[in-house]
Amino acid sequence: MTLMMAAVMALTAMSQTNSIFIEDFEICPDSVALVPVLLANDDATRGLQFNMTLPPGLDVARCKLTDRSLDLDMTVLFDRDRQSRSCTVIIYSHKASSFDPGRDAVATLTIKASSDFRGGDIKLWKLRGSTLQNQSIIMEDTHCVVSVPQSALVGVPIDMQQEAEQHFAPF
């Protein structure tokens, strides 16, 4: 019984010490944000995969590897389904290189917000990793909050708008 409890606790600890996540961020409607994808791992990680679902009004235009990932000869596969607003990202190495234990940005997402975007959650799911020995690392599902600055929702206050040129007709 004690051995089983120790094994369960070890598995739980392992899943909590390896994670892929995106931190909460703000974006204005009709704009673009560069958002890092972070890996926080206790195990050397040779590759990782995650899916994400975007709220209405957001789209991922691009997924680019960071300089650190490129230094490790990583490759990225990025696929999106606009109809379901979901994306799949896979980052892996053909060689024996891996992300060392620690916290690092592994990719950057270029996220576009439409004019009607009013905030929401990006849900990350099916998070997986692989060690150098090709052992699976399972990470917990997560999400980040995407908010719109209040000033972007209100617009430019009338007293701050530029005045239109005024033309007066002669008497």
C-alpha positions as CSV (number, residue, x, y, z in Angstrom):
1,M,0.0,0.0,0.0
2,T,2.8,2.4,0.9
3,L,4.6,1.6,-2.3
4,M,1.4,2.3,-4.4
5,M,1.0,5.7,-2.6
6,A,4.6,6.6,-3.3
7,A,4.2,5.7,-7.0
8,V,1.0,7.8,-7.3
9,M,2.7,10.7,-5.5
10,A,5.7,10.5,-7.8
11,L,3.5,10.5,-10.9
12,T,1.5,13.4,-9.6
13,A,4.7,15.4,-8.8
14,M,6.1,14.6,-12.2
15,S,3.0,16.0,-14.0
16,Q,3.1,19.1,-11.9
17,T,6.8,19.8,-12.5
18,N,6.6,19.8,-16.3
19,S,4.3,22.3,-18.0
20,I,3.7,24.2,-21.2
21,F,1.8,27.4,-20.8
22,I,1.0,30.9,-22.1
23,E,0.8,33.7,-19.6
24,D,-2.2,36.0,-19.5
25,F,-2.0,39.0,-21.8
26,E,-3.9,42.0,-23.2
27,I,-4.5,42.7,-26.9
28,C,-6.5,45.6,-28.5
29,P,-9.1,44.9,-31.2
30,D,-7.6,45.2,-34.7
31,S,-4.1,44.5,-33.5
32,V,-1.4,41.9,-33.3
33,A,0.5,40.5,-30.2
34,L,3.6,38.4,-30.0
35,V,3.0,35.9,-27.3
36,P,5.7,33.5,-25.9
37,V,5.0,29.8,-25.3
38,L,6.8,28.8,-22.2
39,L,8.2,25.4,-21.1
40,A,8.9,24.8,-17.4
41,N,10.4,21.4,-17.0
42,D,12.2,19.3,-14.5
43,D,13.1,16.7,-17.2
44,A,15.3,17.2,-20.2
45,T,12.7,17.5,-22.9
46,R,13.4,16.4,-26.5
47,G,10.0,17.4,-27.9
48,L,6.6,18.7,-27.0
49,Q,3.1,18.9,-28.4
50,F,0.0,20.9,-27.4
51,N,-3.3,21.9,-28.8
52,M,-5.1,25.2,-28.2
53,T,-8.6,26.5,-28.7
54,L,-9.0,30.3,-29.3
55,P,-11.9,32.5,-28.3
56,P,-14.0,34.1,-31.1
57,G,-12.2,37.1,-32.6
58,L,-8.6,35.7,-32.1
59,D,-6.5,33.9,-34.7
60,V,-2.9,32.6,-34.6
61,A,-1.2,33.8,-37.8
62,R,2.2,32.2,-37.1
63,C,4.2,30.1,-34.8
64,K,7.9,30.8,-34.8
65,L,10.7,29.1,-32.8
66,T,12.7,31.2,-30.4
67,D,16.5,31.6,-30.9
68,R,17.0,29.0,-28.1
69,S,14.9,26.4,-29.9
70,L,16.8,27.1,-33.1
71,D,20.1,26.7,-31.3
72,L,18.9,23.2,-30.3
73,D,18.0,22.3,-33.9
74,M,14.3,22.1,-33.1
75,T,11.6,22.0,-35.8
76,V,8.1,23.3,-35.4
77,L,5.0,22.0,-37.0
78,F,2.0,24.3,-36.8
79,D,-1.5,23.5,-38.0
80,R,-4.7,25.4,-37.5
81,D,-8.4,24.8,-38.1
82,R,-10.1,28.1,-38.5
83,Q,-13.6,26.6,-38.4
84,S,-13.1,25.1,-34.9
85,R,-10.7,27.9,-33.8
86,S,-8.1,25.3,-32.7
87,C,-4.4,24.8,-33.4
88,T,-1.8,22.1,-32.9
89,V,1.8,22.8,-32.3
90,I,4.6,20.2,-32.2
91,I,8.2,21.1,-31.4
92,Y,10.8,18.4,-31.7
93,S,14.4,17.6,-32.6
94,H,15.7,15.2,-35.1
95,K,19.0,15.0,-33.2
96,A,19.8,14.1,-29.6
97,S,19.3,17.6,-28.3
98,S,16.8,18.6,-25.7
99,F,15.6,21.5,-23.6
100,D,17.5,21.4,-20.3
101,P,15.5,21.5,-17.1
102,G,14.3,25.0,-16.3
103,R,12.0,27.6,-17.7
104,D,12.4,28.9,-21.2
105,A,10.4,30.4,-24.1
106,V,10.3,27.7,-26.8
107,A,8.1,29.5,-29.4
108,T,6.4,32.8,-30.2
109,L,2.8,33.0,-31.4
110,T,1.7,35.9,-33.6
111,I,-1.9,36.4,-32.5
112,K,-4.3,38.7,-34.3
113,A,-7.4,40.2,-32.8
114,S,-10.4,41.2,-35.0
115,S,-12.3,44.4,-34.5
116,D,-15.0,42.7,-32.5
117,F,-12.7,40.8,-30.1
118,R,-13.8,41.4,-26.5
119,G,-11.7,39.0,-24.5
120,G,-11.7,35.3,-23.6
121,D,-9.6,32.3,-22.7
122,I,-7.1,30.4,-24.7
123,K,-7.4,26.8,-23.7
124,L,-4.3,24.6,-23.9
125,W,-5.1,20.8,-24.0
126,K,-3.5,17.5,-24.9
127,L,-0.1,18.7,-23.6
128,R,2.6,16.1,-24.1
129,G,6.4,15.9,-24.0
130,S,9.1,13.4,-24.6
131,T,12.4,12.8,-22.8
132,L,15.7,11.9,-24.5
133,Q,14.9,8.3,-23.8
134,N,11.5,8.8,-25.6
135,Q,9.5,8.4,-22.4
136,S,6.2,10.3,-22.4
137,I,5.8,13.4,-20.2
138,I,2.1,14.3,-19.6
139,M,1.4,17.8,-18.5
140,E,-1.8,19.2,-17.1
141,D,-4.3,21.2,-19.2
142,T,-4.2,24.9,-18.7
143,H,-5.6,28.2,-20.1
144,C,-4.7,31.8,-20.2
145,V,-6.9,34.9,-20.0
146,V,-6.8,37.3,-22.9
147,S,-8.3,40.7,-22.0
148,V,-8.9,43.9,-23.9
149,P,-7.7,47.1,-22.3
150,Q,-10.7,49.2,-21.2
151,S,-9.5,52.2,-23.2
152,A,-9.6,50.0,-26.4
153,L,-13.3,49.2,-25.7
154,V,-14.3,52.7,-24.9
155,G,-12.4,54.3,-27.8
156,V,-10.8,57.7,-27.8
157,P,-12.6,60.2,-25.5
158,I,-14.3,63.0,-27.4
159,D,-12.1,65.7,-25.7
160,M,-9.0,63.9,-26.9
161,Q,-10.1,63.5,-30.6
162,Q,-8.5,65.7,-33.2
163,E,-10.8,68.5,-34.2
164,A,-11.9,68.5,-37.8
165,E,-10.9,71.6,-39.8
166,Q,-13.6,74.1,-39.8
167,H,-14.4,76.2,-42.9
168,F,-16.7,79.2,-42.7
169,A,-18.6,80.5,-45.7
170,P,-18.2,84.3,-46.2
171,F,-21.3,86.5,-45.3
